[in-house]
Amino acid sequence: MYIKETWISRSLTLTSNNRYRMFLGGAITLAILALVSQSAGAATTATVAATVTATNLAVSVADGSIAFGSVALNTATTTVAHGETQTVTNDGTASVINVKSGNATGGTTWTLGSSAGSDTFKLEVSTTSGSAYMTFQATDTYLTASSSVSALSSGPLDFRFTTPTVSTDLVQKSLTVTVQVTTP
């Protein structure tokens, strides 16, 4: 019977230690949960300050048509000389004006190039009434004609066209120049 009591005594001791450990573990767990719940109680919303400025990109060209007439091969002619200066108007906010040109079509196509050649024409643009020109380098590639145009302002847009050195045909050609405004 003594052995049985010792065993029971030890068993009770172990049970008592386990209860103590469970109590202590539970108390620590509750303390940690209390700290976590305080951290989790941080703000559930926050704000972001934002600003915005509206822009209006709009452009118009008057009169929108150029007639160079008959021009000899390997010869340059200008809108200034023909009284064909175009007026470009920035109808929106401050912007950059870009221009691009396609090839000249009608009969055999003349290709736009940086210099005149066989069935290749050269086109240049000026926003200074023809005092300085910039050369188009390739079709359908925008060229910056003016890097700073004030809102709601107008200015001259002139072109210098150099015919090919040699042409397969002498049929009237047509080309389209596109004027674009973008944000500076």
Backbone torsions as a table, in degrees:
resi	resn	phi	psi	omega
1	MET	NA	-31.2	178.8
2	TYR	-61.9	-42.1	179.1
3	ILE	-61.2	-39.5	-179.4
4	LYS	-65.0	-39.8	179.8
5	GLU	-67.9	-40.8	177.9
6	THR	-60.3	-44.3	179.8
7	TRP	-63.1	-41.8	179.2
8	ILE	-66.3	-41.7	179.0
9	SER	-60.4	-45.9	177.7
10	ARG	-64.7	-39.8	179.4
11	SER	-62.4	-41.7	178.0
12	LEU	-67.1	-36.5	178.0
13	THR	-63.9	-46.0	178.3
14	LEU	-61.6	-42.5	179.7
15	THR	-63.4	-40.9	178.8
16	SER	-64.3	-43.5	177.6
17	ASN	-62.7	-41.0	179.4
18	ASN	-63.4	-39.6	178.8
19	ARG	-65.5	-40.3	178.7
20	TYR	-63.7	-46.0	179.6
21	ARG	-62.9	-42.2	178.8
22	MET	-63.2	-41.2	178.8
23	PHE	-63.6	-47.8	-179.5
24	LEU	-63.7	-44.8	178.7
25	GLY	-61.9	-40.7	178.7
26	GLY	-65.6	-39.5	179.3
27	ALA	-65.0	-41.9	178.4
28	ILE	-65.4	-43.2	178.5
29	THR	-60.1	-44.3	178.0
30	LEU	-62.1	-39.1	179.0
31	ALA	-64.5	-44.1	179.0
32	ILE	-64.5	-43.8	178.1
33	LEU	-61.1	-37.7	178.4
34	ALA	-64.0	-41.7	178.1
35	LEU	-66.3	-43.4	180.0
36	VAL	-63.9	-41.8	-178.7
37	SER	-66.2	-30.4	175.8
38	GLN	-68.7	-40.8	177.7
39	SER	-67.0	-40.2	180.0
40	ALA	-69.8	-13.6	179.3
41	GLY	-83.8	15.3	177.9
42	ALA	-64.0	170.5	-177.6
43	ALA	-55.1	140.3	179.4
44	THR	-96.8	-4.6	176.3
45	THR	-138.0	158.0	175.6
46	ALA	-146.7	164.6	-179.5
47	THR	-119.5	156.1	175.7
48	VAL	-128.5	128.6	177.0
49	ALA	-85.6	129.8	-178.7
50	ALA	-131.4	146.0	174.5
51	THR	-127.7	155.7	179.1
52	VAL	-149.6	143.9	175.2
53	THR	-123.3	124.1	-179.9
54	ALA	-74.4	141.4	173.8
55	THR	-123.1	154.0	177.0
56	ASN	-133.0	106.7	179.2
57	LEU	-96.4	114.3	-178.8
58	ALA	-152.6	138.6	-178.8
59	VAL	-140.0	148.9	173.1
60	SER	-140.0	154.2	179.3
61	VAL	-128.9	131.1	177.7
62	ALA	-122.8	135.3	3.5
63	ASP	-89.7	-6.6	173.1
64	GLY	86.5	8.5	-179.4
65	SER	-142.9	137.2	179.0
66	ILE	-126.8	132.6	175.3
67	ALA	-123.0	104.3	179.2
68	PHE	-78.3	-20.0	-178.5
69	GLY	77.2	-160.0	179.1
70	SER	-81.3	128.6	-178.1
71	VAL	-132.2	132.6	-179.8
72	ALA	-63.0	154.8	176.4
73	LEU	-59.7	148.4	178.1
74	ASN	56.3	41.2	-178.0
75	THR	-132.0	140.0	177.1
76	ALA	-96.3	141.1	175.2
77	THR	-138.1	153.3	-175.5
78	THR	-126.8	157.3	174.0
79	THR	-68.0	-30.1	177.9
80	VAL	-61.5	-48.1	-178.3
81	ALA	-64.6	-29.2	-177.8
82	HIS	-98.2	5.9	-177.6
83	GLY	63.9	31.8	-176.6
84	GLU	-111.1	21.4	178.0
85	THR	-56.1	132.1	177.2
86	GLN	-93.1	152.1	175.4
87	THR	-110.8	118.3	177.5
88	VAL	-99.3	131.5	-179.3
89	THR	-120.7	126.0	173.4
90	ASN	-84.3	104.0	-177.4
91	ASP	-85.8	7.9	-177.3
92	GLY	-132.1	-147.1	-178.7
93	THR	-77.8	170.9	180.0
94	ALA	-49.1	138.4	-173.7
95	SER	-155.2	-179.9	174.5
96	VAL	-110.9	138.6	177.0
97	ILE	-105.7	124.7	177.3
98	ASN	-117.0	151.6	176.5
99	VAL	-135.2	150.4	173.7
100	LYS	-143.4	157.3	-178.9
101	SER	-130.3	150.2	172.2
102	GLY	-96.9	-178.6	174.4
103	ASN	-73.8	163.9	177.9
104	ALA	-92.0	120.6	-176.0
105	THR	-110.8	162.8	-177.1
106	GLY	121.3	112.7	-172.2
107	GLY	68.3	-135.7	176.3
108	THR	-75.2	128.8	-178.9
109	THR	-67.8	132.9	170.3
110	TRP	-93.1	131.7	-179.0
111	THR	-92.8	137.8	175.5
112	LEU	-71.3	132.2	176.9
113	GLY	-140.5	169.4	179.7
114	SER	-78.6	-10.3	172.1
115	SER	-148.9	156.3	-179.6
116	ALA	-70.4	146.6	178.4
117	GLY	-158.0	-163.4	178.8
118	SER	-68.7	118.6	-175.6
119	ASP	52.7	28.3	177.5
120	THR	-127.3	124.6	178.6
121	PHE	-106.8	161.9	177.4
122	LYS	-116.5	136.0	178.1
123	LEU	-129.2	136.2	179.2
124	GLU	-129.4	156.5	-179.0
125	VAL	-127.6	148.2	178.3
126	SER	-138.2	139.2	171.7
127	THR	-113.5	16.9	-177.9
128	THR	-122.8	35.1	-179.4
129	SER	56.5	31.9	175.5
130	GLY	87.5	7.0	179.6
131	SER	-78.8	-22.7	176.8
132	ALA	-148.0	138.8	-178.9
133	TYR	-122.3	151.8	172.5
134	MET	-117.9	137.8	-174.3
135	THR	-92.4	131.1	171.8
136	PHE	-66.5	137.7	-176.8
137	GLN	-99.7	-32.9	-176.3
138	ALA	-156.7	156.0	178.8
139	THR	-65.6	148.1	175.3
140	ASP	54.9	27.5	175.1
141	THR	-118.7	121.7	-177.6
142	TYR	-68.4	140.3	175.7
143	LEU	-117.9	132.1	179.1
144	THR	-76.0	113.2	179.7
145	ALA	-84.6	-34.3	177.6
146	SER	-151.1	125.7	-175.5
147	SER	-87.9	-6.2	-179.2
148	SER	-151.9	103.2	179.4
149	VAL	-120.0	124.8	-179.5
150	SER	-65.0	155.5	177.5
151	ALA	-61.5	143.3	175.1
152	LEU	51.4	46.8	179.8
153	SER	-126.9	161.5	-179.3
154	SER	-127.3	157.7	177.3
155	GLY	-162.9	170.0	-178.8
156	PRO	-75.1	149.0	174.5
157	LEU	-135.9	105.9	-177.0
158	ASP	-114.7	157.6	-179.7
159	PHE	-131.9	147.1	171.8
160	ARG	-120.7	121.6	-176.5
161	PHE	-112.3	125.7	176.4
162	THR	-112.3	121.6	-178.5
163	THR	-70.6	160.0	178.5
164	PRO	-60.2	157.9	176.3
165	THR	-71.4	-32.5	177.8
166	VAL	-141.8	141.2	178.2
167	SER	-128.2	136.4	178.1
168	THR	-64.5	-33.8	176.6
169	ASP	-140.5	169.6	-179.3
170	LEU	-119.0	38.7	179.1
171	VAL	-83.2	145.8	177.6
172	GLN	-57.4	136.4	-179.0
173	LYS	-110.3	153.4	175.5
174	SER	-131.3	144.9	175.3
175	LEU	-144.7	158.2	-180.0
176	THR	-115.8	130.2	172.9
177	VAL	-109.4	128.8	-179.5
178	THR	-105.4	132.8	177.6
179	VAL	-109.7	132.2	-175.7
180	GLN	-131.9	145.8	170.0
181	VAL	-114.8	141.9	176.6
182	THR	-134.9	168.5	178.1
183	THR	-73.1	143.9	-179.6
184	PRO	-67.5	NA	NA
